[in-house]
Amino acid sequence: MSSNNSPRETRMSRNADRTPGPKRPHTGWRTFRRILYVVVAIGVFAILAGAGLFFFYAQSAPKVTQSALSSDASTRIYDANGNVISRMGAQNRTYVKAKHIPATLAAAVVSTEDRRFYKNNGVDPIRIVGAAFANFTGSSLGMQGGSTLTQQLVKLSVFSTAASDRTLKRKAQEAWLALKVDHKYSKAKILEYYINKVYMGNGVYGMQTAAQYYYGTTLTHLSLAQLALLAGMPQAPTRYDPTTYPALAQKRRDLVLDSMVETKVITSAQASQAKATSITSGLVKTHKSTSTGVKNTKVIDAYLKQVYAELKSKGYNTTTGGLKVYTNLDMSAQKKLYNIVNSENYVSFPSKKFQVGSTIVNPNNGQVVAMIGGRKTGNVTFGLNRAVQTDRSSASTAKPLMDYGPAIEYLNYPTYEPVKDTAFTYPGTTKNLYDWDRQYQGTITMRKALYESRNIPAIRTLQNVGISKATTFLKGLGMTFDKTLTLQNGIGLYISTEQEAAAYAAFANGGTYYKPYLVSKVVTQDGKAHNYSSQGKRAMSAATAFMLTDMMKDVMTNENGSGRSAAISGLYQAGKTGTDSYPDDYADKVPDGATMDSWFTGYTKNYAVSVWTGYDKQFQTGHYVSETETKIAQEIYKYEMTYLASKKVNSDWTQPSTVTKTTVNNNTEYYVTGHPGTVSDATTTDSTSMSQYGSTNTTSSSAYSSNNQVTTSSSSARASSSTTESSTSKESSSTEQTPSGNGNDDNTTTDSSSAKNTTQNDNASSGN
């Protein structure tokens, strides 16, 4: 037992007697360690998730076949029946086997595209990291990317090259397939496929074909400098074309040579000697053709040019995309049209320089089924496509579009609406407007004014409608303009045959506008199909379309119609003529009745055909369309439509319920139900001019009252109202028309030889 006087042991004394141990870790270190654990965990999770996502994407990767690896990546074009009509690229490609590929070329390609080609398994993580670093520092000089040569081959063989398709999923599938290709094929075979597949510019695929195209020989006969150039071209074949861009091509070639030195394939001395060689050394001046389908090349040239323009607008790469493009081309109709304009079996053309532009559209869906951009064009590929040029006046074919169509649509004009053919001066000017015969018929019906193609009644009608409403009507038919339209455009719009055929097609189908298009489907290399169509939009009432059609039937069937040469016996059709005469300050340089342009646009329920004829340089001596030759456009239409009509059922248009039939002077006429208008002497300035048309017992049309507001000259200048235009007469044009922009900014093809700004003319005549 201890004594009560013994010293008591306290906690502090016990602690004091203990030997000091190690200090506990600092709080900051513990925090850092925890963060490190979290980061590592996240990294591991990310790797696992990435691997899982990679294999998930890999499962849905497309198949890569030997056929896909060995074939060229050209774009194939099909007609409406699924027949190949053209292939963009080296269709006469010379395939070179691995044993015939020069070792120097193989080394140049590997040094340039994938230095670790023989060491990697199709995917190179080290290369990916190195490329990322090089791109970040800007030190790669464009020589090394993240994709291996095998991945590039897979991309060219299987996948779409569109920028929109460069997704994480696509990259994962590309890497997976590269691994499979590397496992299945030898390095020599992979290199063989690559060298034969790459695009080399100017429609050439494969380096052997490129050697023939650029140097006129085979790969085995090329020098080090020439092989280095070819090895460097695939990255940007157009940019490195030695003929077009020699400076850029030389810079690229020299980079390839430097790369070969770095990989110890050649010595510095060999590189220096090759660099001293001119980049143009050995280049041939005449290139061997690399396209097939030569037999059809001329026939479909304009159509193909427009197809490629349409593909480009949709974002497709037609050179490396390996696309399958299905078009709306009716090859039989195309060949017929080509033969009509290029032979003397149908039409008598005045000279080889006399030109034609024509477009055929299906009114029920907007499909462009045929197109001709010129005649006697020689061996030119993708030359001027006159079917889509918008720098020539459409003359009187504009009248249904800008004058009479809007008048029925907005003002409820009946087909027998009284319109004045009396002296007219453009408001605010001293410029007079005349018809072809420089005479006046007084007050006539709108129907007569249209089928005889009288100018003054058309412009008076447009004046009543107003430019604003007329422009709105045109917009509904797919036409927009850079400048504000004027009254003069009522007898001449700067639009193309493609636009006009599509606009008239709306009359043919009852008032629905379909934007014209040539490409119906595109299948990319990965097998994805992209379908295209035109969504119809109501452009006018069924009543307007029917009444205009009924009036335009008379253009070809009435004894005084301006389009008698286009008449086809027994066929239900309608259409309009148009001729654009020279301005007065040039009129004395051409024979009386000569014009610059002659048009005819007509349609059935199944086809709308627009034809332009004239000369590219219309102000050059002798480049005028004589009065007799203005019929050529009608004759081309007639022969082509006769052929087209034989393929379809011939049926007439059905009167819609919104239209009422009536009889005026024993003639069948129509009006918008509820808006019969009136025909009476009280609404005319000539007390005798309307007596022949009788009268309907209806109230007066309020739309007509504004006819008295136009500027006119003395009525004594009028000619007898009995004067009519014969079927061979020309059309009358207004004062000179300055182009008011093209009708569609998507088709801005122009011809530098065409004079777009002619001298103003006070007394011009154009018309029919």
Disulfide bonds with the S-S distance in Angstrom:
none
